[in-house]
Amino acid sequence: MSANFGTITSRRLRAYAERALREGRLSWRVTDQHGRPINGGHAEALQIGVWSERVRPELCRSGWHTTSEPHRWAGCRVWLVEGRERGTRSGDKRVWGQVRPLGEVDPVRCLDRSVLVRCRANLSGANLSRANLIGAYLSGANLSRANMSGASLSGASLVGANLSRANLIGANLSGANLSGAYLSGAYLSGANLSRANLFGANLSGANLGGANLSRANLIGAYLSRANLSGAYLSRAYLSRADLSGANLIGANLIGAYLGGANLSRANLIGADLSRAYLGGANLIGADLGGANLSRANLSRAYRPTSPPTGWAAGDSGHLDADT
């Protein structure tokens, strides 16, 4: 934790903070807009400079809980607190018998990005480049046009977040929950979205060139006109996804599940669709020139009457290379 106590104006409280820092008793506390607990438990707002009542410190059961990583927790106000009667610790979380707030973070002056994303209501246009936000709780956040290039967001919760036109180039979003998120026009080239949950997300016009989306959940996602050239979508779940007009040149879709997906007018030149499932998919107007469809299942797919050059329809709607 940084020794910059810009949130504290009183010399007396600053001295308390410096002593607590030396003794390893300084931490962050995240609350709702009224200063009350939001991540479990019940208590009234605490006054700055006044010790809380004493509660038996038992992790996740009783006591006053603090964190070293505010971005992982729900809430909109962050407090610098000192604790006493130290309890056990689990990851970033610590429990105390008592805490004393020493100051509230001013989002305008805050320099710590882990704290900033929790206490700043509107993160539109924020510079979070290369920030460590692993496991961050950012559901519903407004991150439109934010610079998050190279940021670490693996396992983060971004449900329903607004990331329109955000810069996420090279960001790590593996295992992140982006269900229902708005990513229209976002820049995600080279990003790692493996195993991410993008169920129902809006990625229209997004740039995902070269992104890793292996095993990602893109069921019902809106990817119309998205750039997925060279993207890695092996074993991704894309059933009922809208990929109309999408650029999938050279994409890796080996074993991907595209049942009922809309691929009308999509550019699939040179894409690898071997072993992919395309049952019921709409391929009308799609360009499959040079695509690899070996062992792909196109049963009941809506597609041109003649298969791509060099291919012949096999049994059960499979397309197999001519020999």
C-alpha positions as CSV (number, residue, x, y, z in Angstrom):
1,M,0.0,0.0,0.0
2,S,1.3,3.5,-0.9
3,A,2.3,5.8,1.8
4,N,0.6,8.7,0.0
5,F,-2.2,9.8,2.4
6,G,-3.7,12.4,0.2
7,T,-7.2,11.6,1.6
8,I,-6.2,12.6,5.1
9,T,-6.1,16.3,6.1
10,S,-5.6,16.1,9.9
11,R,-2.0,15.8,11.1
12,R,-3.2,13.6,14.0
13,L,-5.0,11.1,11.6
14,R,-2.0,11.2,9.3
15,A,0.2,10.1,12.2
16,Y,-2.2,7.3,13.0
17,A,-2.0,6.2,9.4
18,E,1.8,6.2,9.3
19,R,2.0,4.2,12.4
20,A,-0.6,1.7,11.2
21,L,1.3,1.3,7.9
22,R,4.5,0.5,9.7
23,E,2.7,-2.1,11.9
24,G,0.8,-3.6,8.9
25,R,-2.6,-2.5,10.2
26,L,-3.6,-0.2,7.3
27,S,-6.2,-1.3,4.8
28,W,-9.1,-0.3,2.6
29,R,-12.8,-0.6,3.4
30,V,-15.4,-0.5,0.6
31,T,-19.0,0.6,1.3
32,D,-22.2,1.7,-0.3
33,Q,-23.1,5.4,-1.0
34,H,-24.2,5.7,2.7
35,G,-21.0,4.3,4.2
36,R,-22.7,1.0,5.1
37,P,-21.5,-2.5,4.3
38,I,-22.4,-3.7,0.8
39,N,-20.5,-7.0,0.6
40,G,-22.3,-8.7,3.5
41,G,-23.0,-7.8,7.1
42,H,-25.0,-4.9,8.7
43,A,-23.6,-1.8,10.3
44,E,-24.2,2.0,10.4
45,A,-21.7,4.3,8.8
46,L,-18.5,4.9,10.8
47,Q,-17.2,8.4,11.7
48,I,-13.7,9.3,10.5
49,G,-11.3,9.2,13.5
50,V,-13.6,7.2,15.7
51,W,-13.1,3.5,16.5
52,S,-16.0,1.1,15.6
53,E,-17.6,-1.1,18.2
54,R,-15.7,-4.3,18.9
55,V,-16.9,-7.4,17.2
56,R,-15.4,-10.9,17.4
57,P,-13.1,-11.2,14.3
58,E,-14.1,-14.3,12.4
59,L,-13.5,-14.3,8.7
60,C,-16.7,-14.3,6.6
61,R,-18.8,-14.6,9.8
62,S,-18.3,-11.6,12.0
63,G,-16.0,-8.7,12.5
64,W,-14.9,-5.7,10.3
65,H,-13.7,-6.8,6.9
66,T,-11.1,-4.9,4.9
67,T,-9.2,-5.5,1.6
68,S,-5.9,-4.7,-0.1
69,E,-7.7,-4.8,-3.5
70,P,-10.8,-2.6,-3.5
71,H,-11.5,-3.4,-7.2
72,R,-12.6,-6.9,-6.3
73,W,-15.6,-5.8,-4.3
74,A,-18.9,-4.1,-4.9
75,G,-19.4,-0.6,-3.6
76,C,-18.9,3.1,-4.6
77,R,-17.0,4.6,-1.6
78,V,-13.5,3.6,-0.4
79,W,-12.1,4.4,3.0
80,L,-8.6,4.2,4.4
81,V,-8.9,2.5,7.8
82,E,-6.6,1.1,10.5
83,G,-7.5,-2.0,12.3
84,R,-6.8,-3.6,15.7
85,E,-7.3,-7.1,17.1
86,R,-6.2,-8.7,13.9
87,G,-8.1,-11.8,12.7
88,T,-7.3,-14.2,9.9
89,R,-6.7,-13.4,6.3
90,S,-7.8,-14.9,3.0
91,G,-6.4,-13.6,-0.3
92,D,-6.9,-9.8,-0.3
93,K,-9.4,-9.9,2.6
94,R,-8.7,-9.4,6.3
95,V,-10.9,-9.3,9.3
96,W,-10.5,-7.1,12.4
97,G,-12.1,-6.8,15.8
98,Q,-12.2,-3.0,15.4
99,V,-11.5,-0.5,12.6
100,R,-11.1,3.3,12.6
101,P,-11.6,5.3,9.3
102,L,-8.8,7.7,8.8
103,G,-10.1,9.3,5.5
104,E,-12.2,8.7,2.4
105,V,-10.7,8.4,-1.0
106,D,-11.2,11.5,-3.3
107,P,-11.8,10.0,-6.7
108,V,-10.4,13.2,-8.3
109,R,-7.1,12.9,-6.6
110,C,-6.8,9.1,-6.5
111,L,-3.7,7.6,-8.2
112,D,-4.2,3.9,-7.2
113,R,-6.2,2.3,-10.1
114,S,-7.5,-0.5,-7.9
115,V,-9.1,2.1,-5.7
116,L,-10.1,4.5,-8.5
117,V,-12.3,1.9,-10.4
118,R,-14.3,1.4,-7.2
119,C,-14.9,5.0,-6.1
120,R,-15.2,6.8,-9.4
121,A,-18.8,6.5,-10.6
122,N,-18.1,7.2,-14.3
123,L,-15.0,5.6,-15.8
124,S,-15.7,6.8,-19.3
125,G,-12.5,7.7,-21.0
126,A,-10.4,6.7,-18.0
127,N,-6.7,5.7,-18.5
128,L,-6.4,2.2,-17.1
129,S,-3.7,1.0,-19.5
130,R,-1.8,-2.0,-18.1
131,A,-3.7,-1.8,-14.8
132,N,-3.9,-4.9,-12.6
133,L,-7.6,-5.5,-12.2
134,I,-7.7,-9.2,-11.9
135,G,-11.0,-10.3,-10.5
136,A,-12.4,-6.8,-10.5
137,Y,-16.1,-6.2,-9.9
138,L,-17.1,-3.8,-12.6
139,S,-20.6,-5.0,-13.5
140,G,-22.7,-2.2,-15.0
141,A,-19.7,0.2,-15.0
142,N,-19.4,2.9,-17.7
143,L,-16.1,2.2,-19.4
144,S,-16.9,3.6,-22.8
145,R,-13.8,4.9,-24.6
146,A,-11.6,3.9,-21.6
147,N,-8.0,3.0,-22.3
148,M,-7.5,-0.5,-20.9
149,S,-4.9,-1.7,-23.4
150,G,-2.7,-4.4,-21.9
151,A,-4.8,-4.4,-18.7
152,S,-5.1,-7.6,-16.6
153,L,-8.9,-8.4,-16.2
154,S,-8.9,-12.1,-16.0
155,G,-11.8,-13.4,-14.0
156,A,-13.3,-9.9,-13.8
157,S,-17.1,-9.3,-13.6
158,L,-18.2,-6.9,-16.3
159,V,-21.8,-8.0,-16.6
160,G,-23.8,-5.4,-18.5
161,A,-20.8,-3.0,-18.5
162,N,-20.6,-0.3,-21.2
163,L,-17.3,-0.8,-23.1
164,S,-18.3,0.8,-26.3
165,R,-15.2,2.0,-28.3
166,A,-13.0,1.0,-25.3
167,N,-9.3,0.3,-26.0
168,L,-8.7,-3.3,-24.9
169,I,-5.9,-4.1,-27.3
170,G,-3.8,-6.9,-25.8
171,A,-5.9,-7.0,-22.6
172,N,-6.2,-10.3,-20.7
173,L,-9.9,-11.0,-20.2
174,S,-9.6,-14.8,-19.8
175,G,-12.5,-16.2,-17.8
176,A,-14.1,-12.8,-17.4
177,N,-17.9,-12.5,-17.3
178,L,-19.0,-10.0,-20.0
179,S,-22.5,-11.4,-20.4
180,G,-24.8,-8.6,-21.7
181,A,-21.9,-6.2,-22.0
182,Y,-22.0,-3.5,-24.7
183,L,-18.7,-3.7,-26.7
184,S,-19.8,-2.1,-29.9
185,G,-16.9,-0.6,-31.7
186,A,-14.4,-1.8,-29.0
187,Y,-10.8,-2.5,-29.9
188,L,-9.9,-6.0,-28.8
189,S,-7.2,-7.0,-31.3
190,G,-4.8,-9.5,-29.7
191,A,-6.9,-9.7,-26.5
192,N,-7.2,-12.9,-24.6
193,L,-10.8,-13.8,-24.1
194,S,-10.4,-17.5,-23.7
195,R,-13.2,-19.1,-21.7
196,A,-14.8,-15.7,-21.2
197,N,-18.6,-15.4,-20.9
198,L,-19.9,-13.1,-23.6
199,F,-23.4,-14.5,-23.6
200,G,-25.7,-12.0,-25.3
201,A,-22.9,-9.4,-25.5
202,N,-23.1,-6.7,-28.2
203,L,-19.8,-6.7,-30.2
204,S,-21.1,-5.1,-33.4
205,G,-18.3,-3.5,-35.3
206,A,-15.7,-4.5,-32.7
207,N,-12.2,-5.2,-33.8
208,L,-11.2,-8.7,-32.6
209,G,-8.5,-9.4,-35.1
210,G,-6.1,-12.0,-33.8
211,A,-8.0,-12.3,-30.5
212,N,-8.0,-15.5,-28.5
213,L,-11.7,-16.6,-28.0
214,S,-11.1,-20.3,-27.6
215,R,-13.9,-22.0,-25.6
216,A,-15.5,-18.6,-25.1
217,N,-19.3,-18.5,-24.5
218,L,-20.7,-16.3,-27.3
219,I,-24.1,-17.8,-27.4
220,G,-26.6,-15.2,-28.7
221,A,-23.9,-12.6,-29.0
222,Y,-24.2,-9.8,-31.6
223,L,-21.1,-9.8,-33.8
224,S,-22.5,-8.2,-36.9
225,R,-19.7,-6.6,-39.0
226,A,-17.1,-7.4,-36.3
227,N,-13.5,-8.0,-37.4
228,L,-12.5,-11.5,-36.4
229,S,-9.8,-12.0,-39.0
230,G,-7.1,-14.4,-37.7
231,A,-9.0,-14.8,-34.5
232,Y,-8.7,-18.1,-32.5
233,L,-12.2,-19.4,-31.9
234,S,-11.5,-23.1,-31.5
235,R,-14.3,-24.8,-29.6
236,A,-16.1,-21.5,-29.0
237,Y,-19.8,-21.6,-28.4
238,L,-21.5,-19.4,-31.0
239,S,-25.0,-20.9,-31.3
240,R,-27.6,-18.3,-32.3
241,A,-24.8,-15.7,-32.6
242,D,-25.2,-13.0,-35.2
243,L,-22.1,-12.9,-37.3
244,S,-23.7,-11.4,-40.4
245,G,-21.2,-9.4,-42.4
246,A,-18.4,-10.4,-40.0
247,N,-14.8,-10.6,-41.2
248,L,-13.6,-14.1,-40.4
249,I,-10.7,-14.3,-42.9
250,G,-8.2,-17.0,-41.7
251,A,-10.0,-17.5,-38.4
252,N,-9.6,-20.7,-36.5
253,L,-13.0,-22.2,-35.8
254,I,-11.9,-25.8,-35.4
255,G,-14.6,-27.6,-33.4
256,A,-16.6,-24.4,-32.8
257,Y,-20.3,-24.8,-32.2
258,L,-22.3,-22.5,-34.6
259,G,-25.7,-24.1,-34.5
260,G,-28.3,-21.7,-35.6
261,A,-25.8,-18.9,-36.1
262,N,-26.3,-16.1,-38.6
263,L,-23.3,-16.1,-40.9
264,S,-25.0,-14.4,-43.9
265,R,-22.6,-12.3,-46.0
266,A,-19.8,-13.3,-43.6
267,N,-16.3,-13.4,-45.1
268,L,-14.8,-16.9,-44.2
269,I,-12.1,-17.0,-46.8
270,G,-9.3,-19.3,-45.6
271,A,-11.1,-20.0,-42.3
272,D,-10.6,-23.4,-40.7
273,L,-14.0,-24.8,-39.9
274,S,-12.9,-28.4,-39.6
275,R,-15.1,-30.4,-37.2
276,A,-17.3,-27.3,-36.6
277,Y,-21.0,-27.7,-36.0
278,L,-23.1,-25.5,-38.3
279,G,-26.4,-27.2,-38.0
280,G,-29.2,-24.8,-38.9
281,A,-26.7,-21.9,-39.5
282,N,-27.5,-19.3,-42.1
283,L,-24.6,-19.2,-44.7
284,I,-26.5,-17.4,-47.4
285,G,-24.1,-15.0,-49.2
286,A,-21.2,-16.1,-47.1
287,D,-17.8,-16.4,-48.8
288,L,-16.2,-19.7,-48.0
289,G,-13.5,-19.6,-50.6
290,G,-10.5,-21.7,-49.5
291,A,-12.2,-22.5,-46.2
292,N,-11.4,-25.9,-44.5
293,L,-14.8,-27.6,-43.9
294,S,-13.5,-31.2,-43.4
295,R,-15.8,-33.1,-41.1
296,A,-17.9,-30.0,-40.5
297,N,-21.6,-30.6,-39.9
298,L,-23.8,-28.4,-42.0
299,S,-27.0,-30.4,-41.5
300,R,-30.1,-28.2,-42.1
301,A,-27.8,-25.2,-42.7
302,Y,-29.1,-22.4,-45.1
303,R,-26.3,-22.2,-47.6
304,P,-25.7,-21.7,-51.4
305,T,-27.0,-24.6,-53.5
306,S,-23.5,-25.4,-54.6
307,P,-20.7,-26.0,-52.1
308,P,-17.4,-24.1,-52.2
309,T,-15.0,-25.0,-55.0
310,G,-13.1,-28.2,-54.2
311,W,-15.7,-29.6,-51.8
312,A,-18.5,-32.0,-52.1
313,A,-21.5,-32.7,-49.8
314,G,-21.1,-35.9,-47.8
315,D,-23.4,-37.9,-45.7
316,S,-25.6,-36.2,-43.1
317,G,-24.8,-32.7,-44.4
318,H,-21.1,-33.0,-43.7
319,L,-18.7,-31.5,-46.2
320,D,-15.6,-33.5,-47.0
321,A,-12.7,-32.7,-49.2
322,D,-12.7,-34.3,-52.7
323,T,-10.2,-37.0,-53.3
